[in-house]
Amino acid sequence: KVLMLEALKENSLQWDEEAKEILDLKWKPKQGEKYFSFDSHMQPACFIWAHTMNDEHCYLTNKCFKTLEEAEKYAKKFAEILKNRD
């Protein structure tokens, strides 16, 4: 059970014991709502959610953020990971 709960957490999911269901903890913008992400050059940018393929890709790859500061923080982390890739 512990391993299952850890695996869920790693994927931004959580088990709701009372409701007996898996909850998605990732934030997802609503139609027309502003969100931040970054491009392949790790440059943060602001977008408006319109349910496009790009919007969904950002969400599914955990690159959809509420603030510019959060997008900048994770862009740096992604860049560092890729820089050290063998």
Protein Blocks (a to p, Z undefined) as FASTA:
>chain_A
ZZmmmmmmmnopacdfklopacdfbdcddehiacddddfkopacddddehiaklmmmmmn
opacfbfklmmmmmmmmmmmmmmpZZ
